[in-house]
Every structure is written in C-alpha cells, then in structure tokens.
Amino acid sequence: MSEQLKQQQLYDVSEANTKNLIWVDVYISGTEGSTGVYASRRMTKAQLIAFLNSNLTVTWSAITSKPTTLSGYGLGGGTLNKLAKFTPDGNAIGDSQIIDDGTGIGIGTAIQSGKKVVIAETRNDSVGLLVTNTGSGSTYTQGINGVSTGSSTSDRIGTRGTSSGSTVKNIGVYGESAGNATGKSIGVYGFANLSQVENIAGHFVATASGAGVAYGLQVSDGTESAGKYLKSITSDGKTNWATLAISDVTSLQTSLDAKSTYVPRTWVITSNSGITFGDSYDIITITALATGLIIYNTVSAFAEGYPLMIRIKDNGTARSLTFGSKFRGIGITLPSTTIANKTMYLGMIYNSTDDKWDVLGLNQQA
C-alpha cells in the first residue's frame, strides 16, 4: 500500500512531516459546498503550482461604469480647492487646512485678494509661521529671505509683519538670533539700496488705543537701562546703550564751542538822525554823531530779557538825544545830550511784561 501511495504521489501520515506537502480537497460529485463529495490529496507546493497553471481559468468582464468621485472608490471626499490629506484614521481622504484656487493660497484661512499666501492662526500662545534653518553654510543660513523686485510705483516690501490682536503683546516682526556663529548673528536684517525717493531698510509703526502704550521699536541687548540712549559706536552702525554725554551730541557740542568764543553781533553807524532796531544785534555803535539822534520805539517782537548795548560818540560837538516812549531809566535818568568827544555806554534789557526797554546802566567817558 505504501508503495502504491508513493506511485500515486500520495503519502501516509508518518511521512507528511518530512515532505513539503499541502492538503488539497478535490471535488468529485454532489452539490458543491458543504454537502458535496470531495477527495483529499496531498501534493508538494511545486505540484500545486503546476496544477493551478494548467487548470485555472481567469474570466475578465467589461466595466460598464466607473466612479467619478473619491467616495465612489471608498476613499472619502473633499471640498473644492482644498488640498487633500489622510483623515485621522489613516484610511480615507478628506480636507486639509490648505486652500489653493490657482491664484493664491490660504493656510487656515480664506484666500485674500492681492496676497499670494495667507496664513492664519487663532490659538493662544501660538506662531503663525515658523521658519527654521539649522544649516551650517560657510556664508550664511537664512530662515526667511523676503525680496521685492517689482516695478510698483508705490511701496515695494520684501517682508511685512502685521499684528492686530487683542493679546498682551502684538508683534509684527520678531527676530531672534541665538546661534554661536563666529561671524554675525542677526535677528532681523533690512537692506535698502534702490534709486527711489525714499529707501527704508526697516519701517516700524505702532499705534495705541485706549490706555495702551505704543512703541515703534524695542531694542534690547542686555545693557539697556533707564536714562540710556542707543549709541552708534562703530563706523558701520553697530550700537549699544550708553549714558548721554555732551560730547555724544555733535551739534550741541559745536554750538557750545561756538558760544565759548562768542562774537557779538554789531551794527556800526557813523551818524544818523534816527535809528530803530530788531533782534539781529547785540551792540549798536555810533562812531561820529553829527546831528541830533532820535532812538525810535521798536516794533519787532523781542524775547523776555533780551540784552542790548548802545555806544555813542559825537564828532566833537555835543548832540541831542531823544528816546521813544518804550525806553525808561531804571535807577538812572536817560541822557538828553552827549558830551563832546566822549564815549557813552547805555545798557538795557527788554521787559516783555511792560513792553519796555529798561535802561539799567549809563556810563560816560571821563
């Protein structure tokens, strides 16, 4: 029997574990299924493959219709212009938060006219866009590089940041550099080199409402404190916070230096029968008065306490002096004549309260 089984390529149970055998049920008669008559046969894997190749028939039938949507294939569905993504179960396709209508892109928000990409974030303590570059380039690595090269007759902006929320802090553009570069670490870099009327590397505007406080620019480098100002310490514009010194204010120092060698503004007259003056002079000098002199009332506006000195000398003959009603002696009597060939000084200041020239001093050459 054993030899016959081997001839029929059948094996007894004792041999089954030593052969690469597969049990196959062959239909013989009756109703196919659980009530039919089958014969069991063992064969090797190679014999089974050869049997299937010679006896298996595959029938193809024409597809009369096909689905027109993803849901027709059992893959889920989506919304017009929204990019697809696998839904949380990982088995179906649904909407992502990215919208692309061919003219613009909206991430977390609707597309806005005139803007190529719009990103919106509504969660607390969140960032709308975070770009990180951790490369090790020998020249530089950039997180965001904003460039505008259009031909607009209005504003051309490479990167613009706007913040209009109602949180504790609203920051349009925030730059932080915390690397250990051997060259430069720059949080925000702005460069303008165009042939326009105005070239602005950085433009910062802050407006406050209610009890809020607006700061156009906040700069911190660890050396700042109350009473300090941002000072340029190098020719290429590097700055730090410093205590103000007079020498730091070039124009003020120049003015103070000029005051230390101050040259009075002088009006020199040989002779005249009448004079009036404005605030363009500190000293009026008459060198050879040849006629009586009237000093008329002034009509210009003078600052309170404005000082003036008048020096008079005749031509060798005493001459009469007449003063307008705005001139009054304080502790002295105004002179009515010169003394022949002698120099006279009249010192006065302007009293804006009374609109008077108060003559405080009269000195005559002996």
Secondary structure, DSSP 8 states (H G I E B T S, - for coil): -HHHHHHTT---HHHHTTS-EEEEEEEEESSSSTTSEEEEEEEEHHHHHHHHHHH------------SSGGGGTSB---TTEEEEE-TTSSSEEEEEEEE-SS-EEESS---TT-SEEE---STT--S---------SS---S---------SS---S--------SS---S---------SS---SS------SSS---S--------TT----S-----S---TTEEEEE-STT--EEEEE--GGG-HHHHHHHHHHHT----EEEES--SEE---TT-SEEEEEEE-S-EEE----S---TT-EEEEEEEESSS--BEEE-TTEEESSS---SB--TT--EEEEEEEETTTTEEEEEEEEE--
